[in-house]
């Protein structure tokens, strides 16, 4: 899954670099060429947006799964151990 995320990030970086290049191209083109460049930019932005939305949906699903798992965990023993650690000891050096 890390490889897939890495590949997605790489694709996003490529698309953003291409968008930057298109923005630079806009400075020196005729009005007729602007429309074509803007069409390409809109298509790239749509692709970037779709990838971001897919990533957010995946993250939301993972967060929901983790939440469901955490609801099943009994933290009682951990809470009791923490209370024991916080409680001053009656022994030497324990206050």
N, C-alpha and C positions, 0 to 999 in steps of 0.2 A: 504494500500500500504506500510506503514511503517513496518507492520508485515512481509510482503513478503521480503522487503529489509533486515530486520533484520535476517530473516531465510537464505537468500542468503549469507549474511556476515558470519553467523554462519557456513554454509556449506563450504564456502571458508576457514575459519579458520581451520576447521576440515581437509580439504584437505591439507592445508599448514603444519599442524602438522603431518599428515601422510607422507608428503614428507620429512620433517625433520627426521622422524623416519627411513624412507627408506635410507636416506643419512647416518645415523648412522649405519644401518645394512650393508651397503656396505663395511665398514671397516673390518668386520670379517667373510666374506663369501668366498666360493670358486669361482673360475672363472665361473663355470657352473651356480651358483646361481645368479651371477651378472646380467646375461641377463634377468632373470625373474624379478629381482628388478628394473632394468632399464625400462623394458616394463611397469611395474606398474607405475613407476614415469612418464613416457611419457603419459600414459593414464590420470593420475591425472593432469598433466600440461595441457593437451588438454581440460579437463573439466574446469579447472580454467580459461583458456584462453577463452573458449566459454562463461562462465558466465560473465567475464569482458567485452567481446565484446557485449553481450546482454545488460549489464548495460549501456555501452556507447551509444548504439543505442537508448535505452529508454531515457537517459538523453538528447541526441541530439534532439529527438522528443519533449520532454518537453520544451527544450530551444527554439525550433522553434515555438511552440505554444505560449509561453510567448512573444516572439518577435512579433508575429502577433497580440497578444492582445495589446501590448504596442504601436504598430503602430496606433491603433484605438483610443488611449487615447489622448484627447486634453489637453495639459499641459499649454496652454495659460494663464488661470487664475492663475496657480501656478507661472509661470514666472513673471506675472504682480505683484503678491503679493510679490515675492522676490525682485523685483526692487523697490517696495514701501518701503520695509524694509531697503534696502541698501541706499536709498536716504536720505540725512540728513533732519531732520525735521526743520521747521522754528520756532517751538515753543521753550519754555524755555528748556535749557539743550540740545538742538538739534544742536548746533554748528554754 
